[in-house]
Amino acid sequence: MSREDYGMTDLLHTIVKPLVNNPDAIAITPINKGRTIVLELSVDPSDMGKVIGKQGRRAQAIRAVMKARATLQGKRVIVDIVG
């Protein structure tokens, strides 16, 4: 995992931590695919709705922030929320 991948993981953790009741259950798995970084986000099942939000709006906002950060680094990012 490169330094940029760690920065992306750290940013995602910082965004998600205040949203959940069980911050210890947050797990982020980075998968580097060249210019694209896939971040698999896993949270406690009881916190899944808080991360996704109504009609997925919160998840869209998280993805937008992560995309902006990745663009600054010349990369693409995909945030995958897994159960």
Phi and psi in degrees as GROMACS dihedral restraints (atoms count N, CA, C in turn):
[ dihedral_restraints ]
;  ai    aj    ak    al  type     phi  dphi    fc
    3     4     5     6     1   -82.5    20    10
    4     5     6     7     1   172.0    20    10
    6     7     8     9     1   -63.0    20    10
    7     8     9    10     1   -37.1    20    10
    9    10    11    12     1   -65.9    20    10
   10    11    12    13     1   -39.7    20    10
   12    13    14    15     1   -62.0    20    10
   13    14    15    16     1   -40.8    20    10
   15    16    17    18     1   -64.0    20    10
   16    17    18    19     1   -39.7    20    10
   18    19    20    21     1   -63.8    20    10
   19    20    21    22     1   -38.3    20    10
   21    22    23    24     1   -66.5    20    10
   22    23    24    25     1   -43.1    20    10
   24    25    26    27     1   -62.8    20    10
   25    26    27    28     1   -43.3    20    10
   27    28    29    30     1   -63.9    20    10
   28    29    30    31     1   -41.7    20    10
   30    31    32    33     1   -62.9    20    10
   31    32    33    34     1   -45.2    20    10
   33    34    35    36     1   -62.3    20    10
   34    35    36    37     1   -41.4    20    10
   36    37    38    39     1   -63.0    20    10
   37    38    39    40     1   -40.9    20    10
   39    40    41    42     1   -64.0    20    10
   40    41    42    43     1   -36.6    20    10
   42    43    44    45     1   -72.0    20    10
   43    44    45    46     1   -42.0    20    10
   45    46    47    48     1   -80.7    20    10
   46    47    48    49     1   -32.0    20    10
   48    49    50    51     1   -52.8    20    10
   49    50    51    52     1   -46.7    20    10
   51    52    53    54     1   -71.1    20    10
   52    53    54    55     1   -13.8    20    10
   54    55    56    57     1   -82.6    20    10
   55    56    57    58     1   -22.7    20    10
   57    58    59    60     1  -106.8    20    10
   58    59    60    61     1   158.6    20    10
   60    61    62    63     1   -85.3    20    10
   61    62    63    64     1   -26.3    20    10
   63    64    65    66     1  -117.4    20    10
   64    65    66    67     1    78.8    20    10
   66    67    68    69     1   -65.9    20    10
   67    68    69    70     1   -20.9    20    10
   69    70    71    72     1   -70.1    20    10
   70    71    72    73     1   -19.1    20    10
   72    73    74    75     1   -87.8    20    10
   73    74    75    76     1    -0.8    20    10
   75    76    77    78     1   -71.9    20    10
   76    77    78    79     1   126.8    20    10
   78    79    80    81     1  -132.6    20    10
   79    80    81    82     1   127.3    20    10
   81    82    83    84     1  -122.3    20    10
   82    83    84    85     1   122.2    20    10
   84    85    86    87     1  -112.0    20    10
   85    86    87    88     1   110.6    20    10
   87    88    89    90     1   -84.2    20    10
   88    89    90    91     1   136.5    20    10
   90    91    92    93     1  -124.5    20    10
   91    92    93    94     1   116.0    20    10
   93    94    95    96     1   -91.4    20    10
   94    95    96    97     1   120.8    20    10
   96    97    98    99     1  -123.1    20    10
   97    98    99   100     1    63.3    20    10
   99   100   101   102     1    73.7    20    10
  100   101   102   103     1  -117.4    20    10
  102   103   104   105     1   -79.9    20    10
  103   104   105   106     1    -9.5    20    10
  105   106   107   108     1  -107.9    20    10
  106   107   108   109     1   134.6    20    10
  108   109   110   111     1  -114.6    20    10
  109   110   111   112     1   124.7    20    10
  111   112   113   114     1  -101.1    20    10
  112   113   114   115     1   122.8    20    10
  114   115   116   117     1  -109.9    20    10
  115   116   117   118     1   111.7    20    10
  117   118   119   120     1   -90.7    20    10
  118   119   120   121     1   114.7    20    10
  120   121   122   123     1  -101.0    20    10
  121   122   123   124     1   125.2    20    10
  123   124   125   126     1  -124.2    20    10
  124   125   126   127     1   130.7    20    10
  126   127   128   129     1  -129.0    20    10
  127   128   129   130     1   171.4    20    10
  129   130   131   132     1   -58.9    20    10
  130   131   132   133     1   139.8    20    10
  132   133   134   135     1   -54.9    20    10
  133   134   135   136     1   -31.2    20    10
  135   136   137   138     1   -72.6    20    10
  136   137   138   139     1   -18.2    20    10
  138   139   140   141     1   -98.5    20    10
  139   140   141   142     1    -3.0    20    10
  141   142   143   144     1   -57.5    20    10
  142   143   144   145     1   -44.3    20    10
  144   145   146   147     1   -64.3    20    10
  145   146   147   148     1   -32.4    20    10
  147   148   149   150     1   -70.2    20    10
  148   149   150   151     1   -33.5    20    10
  150   151   152   153     1   -76.7    20    10
  151   152   153   154     1   -39.0    20    10
  153   154   155   156     1   -76.8    20    10
  154   155   156   157     1   -42.1    20    10
  156   157   158   159     1    79.5    20    10
  157   158   159   160     1   173.7    20    10
  159   160   161   162     1   -65.1    20    10
  160   161   162   163     1   126.4    20    10
  162   163   164   165     1    53.9    20    10
  163   164   165   166     1    25.3    20    10
  165   166   167   168     1    76.1    20    10
  166   167   168   169     1    13.9    20    10
  168   169   170   171     1   -66.5    20    10
  169   170   171   172     1   -39.8    20    10
  171   172   173   174     1   -67.4    20    10
  172   173   174   175     1   -40.3    20    10
  174   175   176   177     1   -63.0    20    10
  175   176   177   178     1   -40.0    20    10
  177   178   179   180     1   -62.9    20    10
  178   179   180   181     1   -40.5    20    10
  180   181   182   183     1   -66.1    20    10
  181   182   183   184     1   -41.7    20    10
  183   184   185   186     1   -60.8    20    10
  184   185   186   187     1   -45.3    20    10
  186   187   188   189     1   -63.9    20    10
  187   188   189   190     1   -36.7    20    10
  189   190   191   192     1   -65.6    20    10
  190   191   192   193     1   -42.4    20    10
  192   193   194   195     1   -64.8    20    10
  193   194   195   196     1   -43.1    20    10
  195   196   197   198     1   -66.1    20    10
  196   197   198   199     1   -37.3    20    10
  198   199   200   201     1   -64.9    20    10
  199   200   201   202     1   -40.6    20    10
  201   202   203   204     1   -62.7    20    10
  202   203   204   205     1   -42.0    20    10
  204   205   206   207     1   -64.7    20    10
  205   206   207   208     1   -42.9    20    10
  207   208   209   210     1   -66.1    20    10
  208   209   210   211     1   -37.1    20    10
  210   211   212   213     1   -62.1    20    10
  211   212   213   214     1   -37.5    20    10
  213   214   215   216     1   -62.4    20    10
  214   215   216   217     1   -28.8    20    10
  216   217   218   219     1   -94.8    20    10
  217   218   219   220     1     1.3    20    10
  219   220   221   222     1    73.9    20    10
  220   221   222   223     1    29.3    20    10
  222   223   224   225     1  -127.3    20    10
  223   224   225   226     1   173.4    20    10
  225   226   227   228     1  -114.0    20    10
  226   227   228   229     1   150.0    20    10
  228   229   230   231     1  -132.6    20    10
  229   230   231   232     1   142.2    20    10
  231   232   233   234     1  -124.6    20    10
  232   233   234   235     1   120.1    20    10
  234   235   236   237     1   -98.5    20    10
  235   236   237   238     1   115.9    20    10
  237   238   239   240     1  -109.5    20    10
  238   239   240   241     1   114.6    20    10
  240   241   242   243     1   -91.3    20    10
  241   242   243   244     1   111.5    20    10
  243   244   245   246     1  -109.5    20    10
  244   245   246   247     1   153.1    20    10
